[in-house]
Amino acid sequence: MSPQPLRIGFVPEHFSTPLHFAHKHFGLDAELIPFPSGTGHMITAIRAGEIDVAIGLTEGWIAGLGKTDQTEENDGGYRIVGTYVETPLCWAISTGKQRAEIKSVDSLKGGKIGVSRIGSGSYVMGYVLADQRAWLVPTTGVGTKAESASPYSDFVVLNTFENLRRAVNDGTADFFMWEHFTSKKYYDNGEIRRVGEIYTPWSSWKIVASTKLVKGTTLDARVEDLLEKLNEGIRHFNENQEEAVEYISTNLDYSEEDAREWLKTVKFPERTQGVDLKVVKSTIDILNKAGVLDQEKGLPAEGMIGKQR
């Protein structure tokens, strides 16, 4: 009996184009399952056994494993096995079109931040923003655990980009963060207003596989095949940019102009196999400093990786 095709979770945005090409042109035998609400939802799904592999944001994957006590019953559910995007992600900071009281990023301190899910990239980056702006105020720790008061009055869980846009206009949330080019269309049409931006201090997208498919440093053959097919999809993407623009502007929520501008900013790796340990360690250091991780819990950097570069 042949093994079942992989179920691959992905975010249906412009970054998914090489995955689409791998499936269309290079025979990737897999079921592609879209998760428009992002990495936090995919963490839940891969732990529940609903997907086998996922492509999502570095900070989300590392935060998920960095807050998990590893036990025989709970191994975190996944390991990082590949690198999908080499460049940082530009998170645009958005508010409602009529929110005149929000004049700058400094106006957001102590406000209500909209997030897709707790543990998602939009949640994690809220703390990175607060750390960069010195909004994290230490409180009395218990034992060796240092704690900070929350920099926001509330984290409002809204699941989807559409709900986030609606929330900043009706006052449910004061602001949210989402990828720049995905947000830009809604600045151009006046639905939301840009307040600022923040770049991730790390390469932005990683590939994870269920722990059922990772045995030590050995990956299931289907995962190895996926990584090779992604390499082919990336090569096709780099060599056929007009096809990429057509796909993005026709099938995804972007204008042709924005698709072309995005192409100038993104760099995919020649080989997706493996993860640089230094990138994981530096991300953990920043997330610890920002108060995202509990330093008494979670996997060490080496334990998060299923395949090193």
N, C-alpha and C positions, 0 to 999 in steps of 0.2 A: 504493500500500500504506500503510495507516494505521500510525502508530507504535505500538510495543508499550506496554501499560500499565506504569506505574512499579512497580517492586518496592520497597516501603517497609518498612524495618526499624523496629521499635518494641519497647519494653519493655512486656509485658502486665501493667501495674499501673494503678492508679486514674488516673494522669496521662494515660493513653491514651484516656480517655473522649471528648474532643472529636474525636479522629481517628476513633473508632468512629462518632460521629454524622455526621461529614463523609461517611463511606463509606455509612452507612445512609440518611441523609435527603437528602443533597445531591449524590448521583451521582458521588462521587469514584471514578474509574476506575483502580483500582490493586490490586495484590496486596499485602495486609498480611501481613508475615512476622514472627512474634514472636521476640524474643531475650531469654528470661528471664535469661540470664547478663549482660545489660547492654551498656553502651557499648563496652567493650573488644572484645567479640565482634563488634559491628557495625563497628568500625574495620577489623578483619580482613576482614569480609565485603565491605565496600564497596571496599576495596583489591583484593580478589580478583575483583571484578565480579559478585558474587553478589546484591547489592542496588544500587539506584540512588540512593536517598535514605534518610535515617535521622533519627530523632528520639531524642536522647539527652542526656547530661549535659554541661554546658558545660566542666567541668574535664577530662573525658575527651577531647572533641574538640580542645581547645586543647593539651593535653599531647601528643596524637598528632601534631599539626602542629608543635609546638614542639620536638620531638626528632628531626625528619626533615630531613636534608640535601636540599635541592631540587636535582635535576639534571634533565637532559633525559629520563632514563629514569625518574626518581622525582619526581613532583610532589606527593607526599603523599596523592594519591588522592581527596581531597574538599576542599570549601570550605564555610564556614559561610554559609548563605543566609537564615536566618530565626530568629526568636525565638519560642519556644513557651510558656515560662512566665516571668513577670516576677518572681515571688517567689523568695527563697532556698530551698534544700532543708535540712531538718533531718535530719541523719544521726544515728541512734541508735547508741550504742556498746554492744555486747552481749557477754556471756560465758556460760559454761555454768551451769546451775542449781545444780550442786554445787561450783562453783569458789570455795570459801570464801576461798582465799588472795588472790583478786582483790577487793579491798575498795573501790577507787576508780579513777578514770582514771589517777592517778599510779602505781598498781600495774602498769600496762601497759608502762611504759618498759622497753625491752630484751626484750620478750616476742615471741611468735610471732603476727603479724597474719594473719588469713585474708582473702584477696581473691578476687574472682571471676576476674580475669585481671590480668596485668601491664599497666599502662596504663589500667585501668578506673577509674571514679570511686572505688570502694572502695580501690583502691591509691593514687590521687592524694591522697585525703583523709587517708590515713595520714600522709603527709608534712606536710599542712596542720596536722593535729592536733599532730604533733611540733614543728612550728615555733611554734605557739601556746603549747605547754607548755615551750618552750626545751629540747627534747631533742636538737636538732641540734648536734653537737659538731664544729667545724671541724677538718679535718686538713690536712696540708701539701698545697697545690695544686701542679699541674704547669703551668708557664707562667702564663697568665692565668686558668686554670680553677680556681675555688675548689671544694673538695669538702668534704663532711661525712661523718663516720662514720654508718653506718646506725643509726637510732634503734631498730631492732628486730632480734632475733636471726634472724628468718626471715620471708619473705613466702610464705605457703602458698597456692598457687593451687588453688581449689576449685570454680570455674565457676558453681555455682548456689547460690541462697539456702538450699535444703534441705541441701546439702553443708556450707555454712558453719555452719548451726545444729548439725548433727551433729558437726562438728569441734571446736567449743568444748565440747561435752559429753564427747567421748572423748579430749580433750587434744591432738589434732592441731594445733589452734590455740588461742591464749589468748583472742583477741577478734576481732571483726570489726565493720564499720560498714555499715549499710543504712538505707534510708529509714524514718523513724519509724513511720508508720502501717502500712507493710508488716510491720514487726517487731512491732507492738503485739499482734497476735493471739497471738503466741508468748510474749509476756510474760504475757498474761492466762491462757493455758493452762498456764503453768509450765515450758515447754520450755527457754526461755532466760531470762537475767536481764539487766536494763538496768543499765549502769554509769554512763552519762552521755550527752551529746549534743554535737554541734558543727554550727553552721550554715555553709553556704557563704557566703563574703563576696561572692558574685555571684549574678545571676539564674540559675536552675538548669537550664533545658532549652533547647537550641538545635536547629535543623534544619540538616542538611548535605546536600549533593548531590555526586555523583561529579563529578570534574573533567571528565569527558566531556560533562557537561550544563551546564557553566559556561564561557562564552567571554568573558573579560574581566568586564564587569559585566552581560552578557546571559545570562539563564537560558533553558534549554530551555522551550518553551511548556508542557510537561507539568508542570514544576516550578512555573511561575507559576500554573497551574491548581490544583495541590495547595495552594499557599499561600492562594489565594482560597477554596477549599473548606474549608480549616482555619479561616479566619475565620468562615465560616458555621457550622461545627461548634462553634466557641467561643461564638458568639452563641446558638446553640441550647442549649448547655450552661448558659450564664448564665441563660437565660430558662426553662429546664425542669429545675430542680434535683431535683425528685422523680424524673423519669425517669433522671437521672444516678445518684441514690442507688440506684434499683432495679437499674440495669445493673451498678453497681460491686458491690453486695452479692449479686447473683445470679450474675454471670459471673466475678467476680474474687475474690480471697482476702481479703475484708474483711467485717466485720459492718456492718449498717445504721447502727449508732451511730457506728462509726469513720468510715464514709463521710461522715456528716453533719458530724462534727468536722473532717475533712479539708477539706470545702468551705469552712469558715470561714478556712482558712489559705492557700488558693491563689488566685493571680490570673493569668489568662491575658491576653495582650495583645489589644486590639481588632484590630490588624493584625499578622500574623506576618511580613510581608515585611521583610527586612533585619535587620541587626545593628548595635548601637551600638558604634562603634570604641572608645569610652572603656571599655566593659565588657570588651572583649577585652584592651585594654592593661593594665587594672588586674588582670585575672586572670593575665596573663603575669607581671606584676610580683610577685604573691603566689606564683605557682608557681616563679618564679626564686628568690625568697627562701627558699622551702621546700625547694629542692634538687631539684625535680621535673624542671626543664628544664636543658638544657645551653646556656648563653648563647652558645657558639660555634657552635651548630647551630640548625636550625629556621627556620621562616618568621617574618618580622616580622608584627606585628598586621595591617597592611594586606593582607599577602599571604595571610592566613588567610581573609579575607572575600570571598565571591562577590557579596554585595549589602549595601551599607551602608544604614543608616537615615538 
